[in-house]
Amino acid sequence: MDVFPYHAAGSGFLLGASLIFSIGPQNLALINAGLARDNMLLVASIGYLSEILLVGIGLMGFQASPGAYPGISAALHLLGILFLVFYGVCAIRRSLQRTPVMDDGIAASCRTRWNAAVSMLAVTWLNPLVYVEIVLLVGLVASAFETRIRLWFGAGFLLASAVRFYGWSLTGQVLRSWLGHPARRRQFAMISGCLLLGSAAMLAARAAHRLVVV
């Protein structure tokens, strides 16, 4: 066995990196945490610790292909679509409000540490897509490697996850000054909502295509 199984760690890192630029409630929550500044590390750390637990679950036993459980997979995808639509509609509604979307640059969901923590836990553990993308996908891909080096695969994935969680929070902090104007905050909320609805539409289209193929 290699002293350092770079192939397993590299594969895990690439899989984790593929999620960095995905548009979803979790990444948007990280950006909002960066805008709030005071809660940036708290929110990012809660999300990252949750990611470690989810990856651990995937590595320990949930290694079956999603295709082996079509009913569960279809239900998770449907709930995921509804989840994205809900957050997308909420973001668009905020963008249409006459009152500022954020108060003094702080996202409404991140005004207090408690709200920030609960918001991040919600978009992580109540998001059905997380269980598809993290638990099932990580378990499936990791199962292609020998048991003794699967931990290296998980370590590579979590390294990319650290870049995602803390990187997006830092991005939100960088955008803080640019989003200082209420009109720009409303534009950001509108763009976020449209991207979430677009992600839901693409997910629905892929699900419909699979049904047609089957």
mmCIF file of the C-alpha atoms, coordinates in Angstrom:
data_MODEL
# 
_entry.id   MODEL 
# 
loop_
_atom_site.group_PDB 
_atom_site.id 
_atom_site.type_symbol 
_atom_site.label_atom_id 
_atom_site.label_alt_id 
_atom_site.label_comp_id 
_atom_site.label_asym_id 
_atom_site.label_entity_id 
_atom_site.label_seq_id 
_atom_site.pdbx_PDB_ins_code 
_atom_site.Cartn_x 
_atom_site.Cartn_y 
_atom_site.Cartn_z 
_atom_site.occupancy 
_atom_site.B_iso_or_equiv 
_atom_site.pdbx_formal_charge 
_atom_site.auth_seq_id 
_atom_site.auth_comp_id 
_atom_site.auth_asym_id 
_atom_site.auth_atom_id 
_atom_site.pdbx_PDB_model_num 
ATOM 1   C CA . MET A 1 1   ? 0.000   0.000  0.000   1.00 0.00 ? 1   MET A CA 1 
ATOM 2   C CA . ASP A 1 2   ? 1.222   3.514  -0.734  1.00 0.00 ? 2   ASP A CA 1 
ATOM 3   C CA . VAL A 1 3   ? 2.528   5.465  2.245   1.00 0.00 ? 3   VAL A CA 1 
ATOM 4   C CA . PHE A 1 4   ? 0.078   8.190  1.227   1.00 0.00 ? 4   PHE A CA 1 
ATOM 5   C CA . PRO A 1 5   ? -2.828  7.044  -0.954  1.00 0.00 ? 5   PRO A CA 1 
ATOM 6   C CA . TYR A 1 6   ? -2.955  10.235 -2.979  1.00 0.00 ? 6   TYR A CA 1 
ATOM 7   C CA . HIS A 1 7   ? -5.401  8.707  -5.454  1.00 0.00 ? 7   HIS A CA 1 
ATOM 8   C CA . ALA A 1 8   ? -8.054  8.245  -2.755  1.00 0.00 ? 8   ALA A CA 1 
ATOM 9   C CA . ALA A 1 9   ? -7.432  11.608 -1.123  1.00 0.00 ? 9   ALA A CA 1 
ATOM 10  C CA . GLY A 1 10  ? -7.345  13.346 -4.503  1.00 0.00 ? 10  GLY A CA 1 
ATOM 11  C CA . SER A 1 11  ? -10.604 11.754 -5.606  1.00 0.00 ? 11  SER A CA 1 
ATOM 12  C CA . GLY A 1 12  ? -12.270 12.843 -2.369  1.00 0.00 ? 12  GLY A CA 1 
ATOM 13  C CA . PHE A 1 13  ? -10.977 16.394 -2.760  1.00 0.00 ? 13  PHE A CA 1 
ATOM 14  C CA . LEU A 1 14  ? -12.225 16.641 -6.352  1.00 0.00 ? 14  LEU A CA 1 
ATOM 15  C CA . LEU A 1 15  ? -15.659 15.359 -5.350  1.00 0.00 ? 15  LEU A CA 1 
ATOM 16  C CA . GLY A 1 16  ? -15.841 17.886 -2.527  1.00 0.00 ? 16  GLY A CA 1 
ATOM 17  C CA . ALA A 1 17  ? -14.594 20.675 -4.790  1.00 0.00 ? 17  ALA A CA 1 
ATOM 18  C CA . SER A 1 18  ? -17.425 19.969 -7.225  1.00 0.00 ? 18  SER A CA 1 
ATOM 19  C CA . LEU A 1 19  ? -19.868 21.211 -4.551  1.00 0.00 ? 19  LEU A CA 1 
ATOM 20  C CA . ILE A 1 20  ? -18.069 24.493 -3.890  1.00 0.00 ? 20  ILE A CA 1 
ATOM 21  C CA . PHE A 1 21  ? -19.859 26.409 -6.627  1.00 0.00 ? 21  PHE A CA 1 
ATOM 22  C CA . SER A 1 22  ? -23.231 24.693 -6.343  1.00 0.00 ? 22  SER A CA 1 
ATOM 23  C CA . ILE A 1 23  ? -26.000 27.192 -5.661  1.00 0.00 ? 23  ILE A CA 1 
ATOM 24  C CA . GLY A 1 24  ? -28.092 26.118 -2.708  1.00 0.00 ? 24  GLY A CA 1 
ATOM 25  C CA . PRO A 1 25  ? -29.465 27.359 0.624   1.00 0.00 ? 25  PRO A CA 1 
ATOM 26  C CA . GLN A 1 26  ? -26.365 26.208 2.475   1.00 0.00 ? 26  GLN A CA 1 
ATOM 27  C CA . ASN A 1 27  ? -23.875 28.213 0.431   1.00 0.00 ? 27  ASN A CA 1 
ATOM 28  C CA . LEU A 1 28  ? -26.171 31.246 0.496   1.00 0.00 ? 28  LEU A CA 1 
ATOM 29  C CA . ALA A 1 29  ? -26.434 30.933 4.275   1.00 0.00 ? 29  ALA A CA 1 
ATOM 30  C CA . LEU A 1 30  ? -22.635 31.007 4.434   1.00 0.00 ? 30  LEU A CA 1 
ATOM 31  C CA . ILE A 1 31  ? -22.542 34.188 2.363   1.00 0.00 ? 31  ILE A CA 1 
ATOM 32  C CA . ASN A 1 32  ? -25.152 35.799 4.631   1.00 0.00 ? 32  ASN A CA 1 
ATOM 33  C CA . ALA A 1 33  ? -23.074 34.788 7.638   1.00 0.00 ? 33  ALA A CA 1 
ATOM 34  C CA . GLY A 1 34  ? -20.110 36.586 6.088   1.00 0.00 ? 34  GLY A CA 1 
ATOM 35  C CA . LEU A 1 35  ? -22.286 39.659 5.646   1.00 0.00 ? 35  LEU A CA 1 
ATOM 36  C CA . ALA A 1 36  ? -23.194 39.452 9.333   1.00 0.00 ? 36  ALA A CA 1 
ATOM 37  C CA . ARG A 1 37  ? -19.465 39.234 10.161  1.00 0.00 ? 37  ARG A CA 1 
ATOM 38  C CA . ASP A 1 38  ? -19.887 38.552 13.887  1.00 0.00 ? 38  ASP A CA 1 
ATOM 39  C CA . ASN A 1 39  ? -21.392 35.106 13.259  1.00 0.00 ? 39  ASN A CA 1 
ATOM 40  C CA . MET A 1 40  ? -19.239 34.133 10.300  1.00 0.00 ? 40  MET A CA 1 
ATOM 41  C CA . LEU A 1 41  ? -16.997 31.605 12.062  1.00 0.00 ? 41  LEU A CA 1 
ATOM 42  C CA . LEU A 1 42  ? -19.887 30.215 14.117  1.00 0.00 ? 42  LEU A CA 1 
ATOM 43  C CA . VAL A 1 43  ? -22.056 29.453 11.087  1.00 0.00 ? 43  VAL A CA 1 
ATOM 44  C CA . ALA A 1 44  ? -19.172 28.099 9.012   1.00 0.00 ? 44  ALA A CA 1 
ATOM 45  C CA . SER A 1 45  ? -18.034 25.860 11.874  1.00 0.00 ? 45  SER A CA 1 
ATOM 46  C CA . ILE A 1 46  ? -21.542 24.504 12.506  1.00 0.00 ? 46  ILE A CA 1 
ATOM 47  C CA . GLY A 1 47  ? -21.868 23.658 8.828   1.00 0.00 ? 47  GLY A CA 1 
ATOM 48  C CA . TYR A 1 48  ? -18.421 22.096 8.665   1.00 0.00 ? 48  TYR A CA 1 
ATOM 49  C CA . LEU A 1 49  ? -18.907 19.969 11.799  1.00 0.00 ? 49  LEU A CA 1 
ATOM 50  C CA . SER A 1 50  ? -22.225 18.798 10.351  1.00 0.00 ? 50  SER A CA 1 
ATOM 51  C CA . GLU A 1 51  ? -20.401 17.924 7.140   1.00 0.00 ? 51  GLU A CA 1 
ATOM 52  C CA . ILE A 1 52  ? -17.900 15.826 9.087   1.00 0.00 ? 52  ILE A CA 1 
ATOM 53  C CA . LEU A 1 53  ? -20.759 13.873 10.690  1.00 0.00 ? 53  LEU A CA 1 
ATOM 54  C CA . LEU A 1 54  ? -22.525 13.353 7.356   1.00 0.00 ? 54  LEU A CA 1 
ATOM 55  C CA . VAL A 1 55  ? -19.343 12.180 5.644   1.00 0.00 ? 55  VAL A CA 1 
ATOM 56  C CA . GLY A 1 56  ? -18.666 9.844  8.542   1.00 0.00 ? 56  GLY A CA 1 
ATOM 57  C CA . ILE A 1 57  ? -22.139 8.327  8.164   1.00 0.00 ? 57  ILE A CA 1 
ATOM 58  C CA . GLY A 1 58  ? -21.528 7.849  4.445   1.00 0.00 ? 58  GLY A CA 1 
ATOM 59  C CA . LEU A 1 59  ? -18.165 6.185  4.998   1.00 0.00 ? 59  LEU A CA 1 
ATOM 60  C CA . MET A 1 60  ? -19.421 3.889  7.746   1.00 0.00 ? 60  MET A CA 1 
ATOM 61  C CA . GLY A 1 61  ? -22.275 2.198  6.010   1.00 0.00 ? 61  GLY A CA 1 
ATOM 62  C CA . PHE A 1 62  ? -24.517 4.118  3.632   1.00 0.00 ? 62  PHE A CA 1 
ATOM 63  C CA . GLN A 1 63  ? -22.610 2.897  0.611   1.00 0.00 ? 63  GLN A CA 1 
ATOM 64  C CA . ALA A 1 64  ? -25.397 1.507  -1.500  1.00 0.00 ? 64  ALA A CA 1 
ATOM 65  C CA . SER A 1 65  ? -26.108 3.059  -4.844  1.00 0.00 ? 65  SER A CA 1 
ATOM 66  C CA . PRO A 1 66  ? -29.077 5.470  -4.810  1.00 0.00 ? 66  PRO A CA 1 
ATOM 67  C CA . GLY A 1 67  ? -30.423 3.328  -7.658  1.00 0.00 ? 67  GLY A CA 1 
ATOM 68  C CA . ALA A 1 68  ? -30.736 0.394  -5.272  1.00 0.00 ? 68  ALA A CA 1 
ATOM 69  C CA . TYR A 1 69  ? -33.467 2.282  -3.412  1.00 0.00 ? 69  TYR A CA 1 
ATOM 70  C CA . PRO A 1 70  ? -35.396 4.100  -6.148  1.00 0.00 ? 70  PRO A CA 1 
ATOM 71  C CA . GLY A 1 71  ? -38.330 4.960  -3.877  1.00 0.00 ? 71  GLY A CA 1 
ATOM 72  C CA . ILE A 1 72  ? -36.152 6.615  -1.232  1.00 0.00 ? 72  ILE A CA 1 
ATOM 73  C CA . SER A 1 73  ? -34.015 8.371  -3.829  1.00 0.00 ? 73  SER A CA 1 
ATOM 74  C CA . ALA A 1 74  ? -37.078 9.716  -5.671  1.00 0.00 ? 74  ALA A CA 1 
ATOM 75  C CA . ALA A 1 75  ? -38.629 10.933 -2.411  1.00 0.00 ? 75  ALA A CA 1 
ATOM 76  C CA . LEU A 1 76  ? -35.428 12.726 -1.387  1.00 0.00 ? 76  LEU A CA 1 
ATOM 77  C CA . HIS A 1 77  ? -35.153 14.379 -4.790  1.00 0.00 ? 77  HIS A CA 1 
ATOM 78  C CA . LEU A 1 78  ? -38.782 15.531 -4.663  1.00 0.00 ? 78  LEU A CA 1 
ATOM 79  C CA . LEU A 1 79  ? -38.350 16.944 -1.168  1.00 0.00 ? 79  LEU A CA 1 
ATOM 80  C CA . GLY A 1 80  ? -35.116 18.582 -2.297  1.00 0.00 ? 80  GLY A CA 1 
ATOM 81  C CA . ILE A 1 81  ? -36.905 20.290 -5.188  1.00 0.00 ? 81  ILE A CA 1 
ATOM 82  C CA . LEU A 1 82  ? -39.612 21.583 -2.829  1.00 0.00 ? 82  LEU A CA 1 
ATOM 83  C CA . PHE A 1 83  ? -36.890 22.728 -0.405  1.00 0.00 ? 83  PHE A CA 1 
ATOM 84  C CA . LEU A 1 84  ? -35.136 24.753 -3.113  1.00 0.00 ? 84  LEU A CA 1 
ATOM 85  C CA . VAL A 1 85  ? -38.413 26.237 -4.339  1.00 0.00 ? 85  VAL A CA 1 
ATOM 86  C CA . PHE A 1 86  ? -39.350 27.302 -0.805  1.00 0.00 ? 86  PHE A CA 1 
ATOM 87  C CA . TYR A 1 87  ? -36.058 29.093 -0.182  1.00 0.00 ? 87  TYR A CA 1 
ATOM 88  C CA . GLY A 1 88  ? -36.098 30.579 -3.672  1.00 0.00 ? 88  GLY A CA 1 
ATOM 89  C CA . VAL A 1 89  ? -39.574 32.041 -3.237  1.00 0.00 ? 89  VAL A CA 1 
ATOM 90  C CA . CYS A 1 90  ? -38.641 33.414 0.197   1.00 0.00 ? 90  CYS A CA 1 
ATOM 91  C CA . ALA A 1 91  ? -35.575 35.134 -1.272  1.00 0.00 ? 91  ALA A CA 1 
ATOM 92  C CA . ILE A 1 92  ? -37.604 36.681 -4.104  1.00 0.00 ? 92  ILE A CA 1 
ATOM 93  C CA . ARG A 1 93  ? -40.240 37.902 -1.648  1.00 0.00 ? 93  ARG A CA 1 
ATOM 94  C CA . ARG A 1 94  ? -37.515 39.599 0.385   1.00 0.00 ? 94  ARG A CA 1 
ATOM 95  C CA . SER A 1 95  ? -36.205 41.271 -2.758  1.00 0.00 ? 95  SER A CA 1 
ATOM 96  C CA . LEU A 1 96  ? -39.634 42.779 -3.424  1.00 0.00 ? 96  LEU A CA 1 
ATOM 97  C CA . GLN A 1 97  ? -39.981 44.307 0.026   1.00 0.00 ? 97  GLN A CA 1 
ATOM 98  C CA . ARG A 1 98  ? -39.684 48.057 0.307   1.00 0.00 ? 98  ARG A CA 1 
ATOM 99  C CA . THR A 1 99  ? -37.943 47.751 3.655   1.00 0.00 ? 99  THR A CA 1 
ATOM 100 C CA . PRO A 1 100 ? -34.227 46.828 3.590   1.00 0.00 ? 100 PRO A CA 1 
ATOM 101 C CA . VAL A 1 101 ? -33.540 43.158 3.007   1.00 0.00 ? 101 VAL A CA 1 
ATOM 102 C CA . MET A 1 102 ? -30.774 43.363 5.592   1.00 0.00 ? 102 MET A CA 1 
ATOM 103 C CA . ASP A 1 103 ? -30.547 45.670 8.553   1.00 0.00 ? 103 ASP A CA 1 
ATOM 104 C CA . ASP A 1 104 ? -27.294 47.594 8.527   1.00 0.00 ? 104 ASP A CA 1 
ATOM 105 C CA . GLY A 1 105 ? -25.659 44.960 6.387   1.00 0.00 ? 105 GLY A CA 1 
ATOM 106 C CA . ILE A 1 106 ? -26.718 42.053 8.589   1.00 0.00 ? 106 ILE A CA 1 
ATOM 107 C CA . ALA A 1 107 ? -28.878 39.324 7.098   1.00 0.00 ? 107 ALA A CA 1 
ATOM 108 C CA . ALA A 1 108 ? -32.207 38.900 8.845   1.00 0.00 ? 108 ALA A CA 1 
ATOM 109 C CA . SER A 1 109 ? -31.448 35.248 9.604   1.00 0.00 ? 109 SER A CA 1 
ATOM 110 C CA . CYS A 1 110 ? -28.111 36.159 11.174  1.00 0.00 ? 110 CYS A CA 1 
ATOM 111 C CA . ARG A 1 111 ? -29.049 39.001 13.561  1.00 0.00 ? 111 ARG A CA 1 
ATOM 112 C CA . THR A 1 112 ? -28.259 36.894 16.611  1.00 0.00 ? 112 THR A CA 1 
ATOM 113 C CA . ARG A 1 113 ? -25.980 33.968 17.261  1.00 0.00 ? 113 ARG A CA 1 
ATOM 114 C CA . TRP A 1 114 ? -28.991 31.776 18.039  1.00 0.00 ? 114 TRP A CA 1 
ATOM 115 C CA . ASN A 1 115 ? -30.776 32.638 14.777  1.00 0.00 ? 115 ASN A CA 1 
ATOM 116 C CA . ALA A 1 116 ? -27.575 32.158 12.824  1.00 0.00 ? 116 ALA A CA 1 
ATOM 117 C CA . ALA A 1 117 ? -26.928 28.730 14.354  1.00 0.00 ? 117 ALA A CA 1 
ATOM 118 C CA . VAL A 1 118 ? -30.517 27.520 13.903  1.00 0.00 ? 118 VAL A CA 1 
ATOM 119 C CA . SER A 1 119 ? -30.593 28.786 10.304  1.00 0.00 ? 119 SER A CA 1 
ATOM 120 C CA . MET A 1 120 ? -27.427 26.885 9.404   1.00 0.00 ? 120 MET A CA 1 
ATOM 121 C CA . LEU A 1 121 ? -28.613 23.714 11.119  1.00 0.00 ? 121 LEU A CA 1 
ATOM 122 C CA . ALA A 1 122 ? -31.915 23.952 9.234   1.00 0.00 ? 122 ALA A CA 1 
ATOM 123 C CA . VAL A 1 123 ? -30.413 24.370 5.762   1.00 0.00 ? 123 VAL A CA 1 
ATOM 124 C CA . THR A 1 124 ? -28.031 21.490 6.522   1.00 0.00 ? 124 THR A CA 1 
ATOM 125 C CA . TRP A 1 125 ? -30.030 18.820 8.333   1.00 0.00 ? 125 TRP A CA 1 
ATOM 126 C CA . LEU A 1 126 ? -33.484 19.598 6.913   1.00 0.00 ? 126 LEU A CA 1 
ATOM 127 C CA . ASN A 1 127 ? -32.238 19.721 3.320   1.00 0.00 ? 127 ASN A CA 1 
ATOM 128 C CA . PRO A 1 128 ? -32.978 16.330 1.686   1.00 0.00 ? 128 PRO A CA 1 
ATOM 129 C CA . LEU A 1 129 ? -30.394 16.987 -1.028  1.00 0.00 ? 129 LEU A CA 1 
ATOM 130 C CA . VAL A 1 130 ? -27.652 16.923 1.598   1.00 0.00 ? 130 VAL A CA 1 
ATOM 131 C CA . TYR A 1 131 ? -28.346 13.240 2.219   1.00 0.00 ? 131 TYR A CA 1 
ATOM 132 C CA . VAL A 1 132 ? -28.185 12.526 -1.503  1.00 0.00 ? 132 VAL A CA 1 
ATOM 133 C CA . GLU A 1 133 ? -25.056 14.596 -2.234  1.00 0.00 ? 133 GLU A CA 1 
ATOM 134 C CA . ILE A 1 134 ? -23.096 13.867 0.933   1.00 0.00 ? 134 ILE A CA 1 
ATOM 135 C CA . VAL A 1 135 ? -24.219 10.638 2.594   1.00 0.00 ? 135 VAL A CA 1 
ATOM 136 C CA . LEU A 1 136 ? -25.208 8.529  -0.412  1.00 0.00 ? 136 LEU A CA 1 
ATOM 137 C CA . LEU A 1 137 ? -22.767 9.974  -2.949  1.00 0.00 ? 137 LEU A CA 1 
ATOM 138 C CA . VAL A 1 138 ? -19.747 9.946  -0.649  1.00 0.00 ? 138 VAL A CA 1 
ATOM 139 C CA . GLY A 1 139 ? -20.575 6.427  0.517   1.00 0.00 ? 139 GLY A CA 1 
ATOM 140 C CA . LEU A 1 140 ? -21.016 5.211  -3.051  1.00 0.00 ? 140 LEU A CA 1 
ATOM 141 C CA . VAL A 1 141 ? -17.777 6.684  -4.410  1.00 0.00 ? 141 VAL A CA 1 
ATOM 142 C CA . ALA A 1 142 ? -15.766 5.711  -1.322  1.00 0.00 ? 142 ALA A CA 1 
ATOM 143 C CA . SER A 1 143 ? -16.920 2.108  -1.661  1.00 0.00 ? 143 SER A CA 1 
ATOM 144 C CA . ALA A 1 144 ? -14.797 1.874  -4.826  1.00 0.00 ? 144 ALA A CA 1 
ATOM 145 C CA . PHE A 1 145 ? -11.663 2.064  -2.637  1.00 0.00 ? 145 PHE A CA 1 
ATOM 146 C CA . GLU A 1 146 ? -10.274 -0.493 -0.244  1.00 0.00 ? 146 GLU A CA 1 
ATOM 147 C CA . THR A 1 147 ? -11.643 -0.218 3.283   1.00 0.00 ? 147 THR A CA 1 
ATOM 148 C CA . ARG A 1 148 ? -8.251  0.728  4.714   1.00 0.00 ? 148 ARG A CA 1 
ATOM 149 C CA . ILE A 1 149 ? -7.906  3.853  2.562   1.00 0.00 ? 149 ILE A CA 1 
ATOM 150 C CA . ARG A 1 150 ? -11.501 5.121  2.586   1.00 0.00 ? 150 ARG A CA 1 
ATOM 151 C CA . LEU A 1 151 ? -10.637 7.446  5.446   1.00 0.00 ? 151 LEU A CA 1 
ATOM 152 C CA . TRP A 1 152 ? -8.167  9.177  3.130   1.00 0.00 ? 152 TRP A CA 1 
ATOM 153 C CA . PHE A 1 153 ? -10.971 9.662  0.626   1.00 0.00 ? 153 PHE A CA 1 
ATOM 154 C CA . GLY A 1 154 ? -13.078 11.240 3.363   1.00 0.00 ? 154 GLY A CA 1 
ATOM 155 C CA . ALA A 1 155 ? -10.163 13.425 4.459   1.00 0.00 ? 155 ALA A CA 1 
ATOM 156 C CA . GLY A 1 156 ? -9.744  14.742 0.913   1.00 0.00 ? 156 GLY A CA 1 
ATOM 157 C CA . PHE A 1 157 ? -13.459 15.473 0.664   1.00 0.00 ? 157 PHE A CA 1 
ATOM 158 C CA . LEU A 1 158 ? -13.470 17.302 4.000   1.00 0.00 ? 158 LEU A CA 1 
ATOM 159 C CA . LEU A 1 159 ? -10.464 19.379 2.982   1.00 0.00 ? 159 LEU A CA 1 
ATOM 160 C CA . ALA A 1 160 ? -12.450 20.681 0.018   1.00 0.00 ? 160 ALA A CA 1 
ATOM 161 C CA . SER A 1 161 ? -15.445 21.175 2.326   1.00 0.00 ? 161 SER A CA 1 
ATOM 162 C CA . ALA A 1 162 ? -13.333 23.396 4.589   1.00 0.00 ? 162 ALA A CA 1 
ATOM 163 C CA . VAL A 1 163 ? -12.528 25.555 1.573   1.00 0.00 ? 163 VAL A CA 1 
ATOM 164 C CA . ARG A 1 164 ? -16.237 25.727 0.732   1.00 0.00 ? 164 ARG A CA 1 
ATOM 165 C CA . PHE A 1 165 ? -17.569 26.600 4.179   1.00 0.00 ? 165 PHE A CA 1 
ATOM 166 C CA . TYR A 1 166 ? -14.955 29.104 5.267   1.00 0.00 ? 166 TYR A CA 1 
ATOM 167 C CA . GLY A 1 167 ? -14.359 30.419 1.753   1.00 0.00 ? 167 GLY A CA 1 
ATOM 168 C CA . TRP A 1 168 ? -18.002 31.330 1.143   1.00 0.00 ? 168 TRP A CA 1 
ATOM 169 C CA . SER A 1 169 ? -18.204 32.989 4.564   1.00 0.00 ? 169 SER A CA 1 
ATOM 170 C CA . LEU A 1 170 ? -15.145 35.070 3.692   1.00 0.00 ? 170 LEU A CA 1 
ATOM 171 C CA . THR A 1 171 ? -16.740 35.920 0.334   1.00 0.00 ? 171 THR A CA 1 
ATOM 172 C CA . GLY A 1 172 ? -19.775 37.271 2.170   1.00 0.00 ? 172 GLY A CA 1 
ATOM 173 C CA . GLN A 1 173 ? -17.530 39.472 4.296   1.00 0.00 ? 173 GLN A CA 1 
ATOM 174 C CA . VAL A 1 174 ? -15.801 40.795 1.167   1.00 0.00 ? 174 VAL A CA 1 
ATOM 175 C CA . LEU A 1 175 ? -19.203 41.611 -0.367  1.00 0.00 ? 175 LEU A CA 1 
ATOM 176 C CA . ARG A 1 176 ? -20.346 43.457 2.763   1.00 0.00 ? 176 ARG A CA 1 
ATOM 177 C CA . SER A 1 177 ? -19.305 46.910 1.564   1.00 0.00 ? 177 SER A CA 1 
ATOM 178 C CA . TRP A 1 178 ? -20.690 46.343 -1.955  1.00 0.00 ? 178 TRP A CA 1 
ATOM 179 C CA . LEU A 1 179 ? -24.053 45.287 -0.530  1.00 0.00 ? 179 LEU A CA 1 
ATOM 180 C CA . GLY A 1 180 ? -24.225 48.320 1.718   1.00 0.00 ? 180 GLY A CA 1 
ATOM 181 C CA . HIS A 1 181 ? -26.905 49.919 -0.470  1.00 0.00 ? 181 HIS A CA 1 
ATOM 182 C CA . PRO A 1 182 ? -30.478 48.605 0.073   1.00 0.00 ? 182 PRO A CA 1 
ATOM 183 C CA . ALA A 1 183 ? -31.093 48.375 -3.687  1.00 0.00 ? 183 ALA A CA 1 
ATOM 184 C CA . ARG A 1 184 ? -28.082 46.102 -4.115  1.00 0.00 ? 184 ARG A CA 1 
ATOM 185 C CA . ARG A 1 185 ? -29.242 43.913 -1.252  1.00 0.00 ? 185 ARG A CA 1 
ATOM 186 C CA . ARG A 1 186 ? -32.609 43.513 -2.942  1.00 0.00 ? 186 ARG A CA 1 
ATOM 187 C CA . GLN A 1 187 ? -30.854 42.666 -6.209  1.00 0.00 ? 187 GLN A CA 1 
ATOM 188 C CA . PHE A 1 188 ? -28.736 40.067 -4.416  1.00 0.00 ? 188 PHE A CA 1 
ATOM 189 C CA . ALA A 1 189 ? -31.854 38.505 -2.879  1.00 0.00 ? 189 ALA A CA 1 
ATOM 190 C CA . MET A 1 190 ? -33.563 38.412 -6.281  1.00 0.00 ? 190 MET A CA 1 
ATOM 191 C CA . ILE A 1 191 ? -30.543 36.796 -7.954  1.00 0.00 ? 191 ILE A CA 1 
ATOM 192 C CA . SER A 1 192 ? -30.263 34.267 -5.121  1.00 0.00 ? 192 SER A CA 1 
ATOM 193 C CA . GLY A 1 193 ? -33.923 33.378 -5.417  1.00 0.00 ? 193 GLY A CA 1 
ATOM 194 C CA . CYS A 1 194 ? -33.740 32.961 -9.175  1.00 0.00 ? 194 CYS A CA 1 
ATOM 195 C CA . LEU A 1 195 ? -30.660 30.742 -8.873  1.00 0.00 ? 195 LEU A CA 1 
ATOM 196 C CA . LEU A 1 196 ? -32.400 28.554 -6.297  1.00 0.00 ? 196 LEU A CA 1 
ATOM 197 C CA . LEU A 1 197 ? -35.474 28.218 -8.509  1.00 0.00 ? 197 LEU A CA 1 
ATOM 198 C CA . GLY A 1 198 ? -33.199 27.468 -11.468 1.00 0.00 ? 198 GLY A CA 1 
ATOM 199 C CA . SER A 1 199 ? -31.478 24.731 -9.485  1.00 0.00 ? 199 SER A CA 1 
ATOM 200 C CA . ALA A 1 200 ? -34.869 23.280 -8.586  1.00 0.00 ? 200 ALA A CA 1 
ATOM 201 C CA . ALA A 1 201 ? -35.923 23.353 -12.243 1.00 0.00 ? 201 ALA A CA 1 
ATOM 202 C CA . MET A 1 202 ? -32.745 21.590 -13.388 1.00 0.00 ? 202 MET A CA 1 
ATOM 203 C CA . LEU A 1 203 ? -33.129 18.956 -10.673 1.00 0.00 ? 203 LEU A CA 1 
ATOM 204 C CA . ALA A 1 204 ? -36.742 18.397 -11.716 1.00 0.00 ? 204 ALA A CA 1 
ATOM 205 C CA . ALA A 1 205 ? -35.712 18.131 -15.386 1.00 0.00 ? 205 ALA A CA 1 
ATOM 206 C CA . ARG A 1 206 ? -33.086 15.483 -14.569 1.00 0.00 ? 206 ARG A CA 1 
ATOM 207 C CA . ALA A 1 207 ? -35.611 13.527 -12.512 1.00 0.00 ? 207 ALA A CA 1 
ATOM 208 C CA . ALA A 1 208 ? -38.173 13.697 -15.367 1.00 0.00 ? 208 ALA A CA 1 
ATOM 209 C CA . HIS A 1 209 ? -35.548 12.552 -17.846 1.00 0.00 ? 209 HIS A CA 1 
ATOM 210 C CA . ARG A 1 210 ? -34.700 9.515  -15.723 1.00 0.00 ? 210 ARG A CA 1 
ATOM 211 C CA . LEU A 1 211 ? -38.377 8.606  -15.552 1.00 0.00 ? 211 LEU A CA 1 
ATOM 212 C CA . VAL A 1 212 ? -38.683 8.841  -19.330 1.00 0.00 ? 212 VAL A CA 1 
ATOM 213 C CA . VAL A 1 213 ? -35.581 6.714  -19.854 1.00 0.00 ? 213 VAL A CA 1 
ATOM 214 C CA . VAL A 1 214 ? -36.843 4.084  -17.431 1.00 0.00 ? 214 VAL A CA 1 
# 
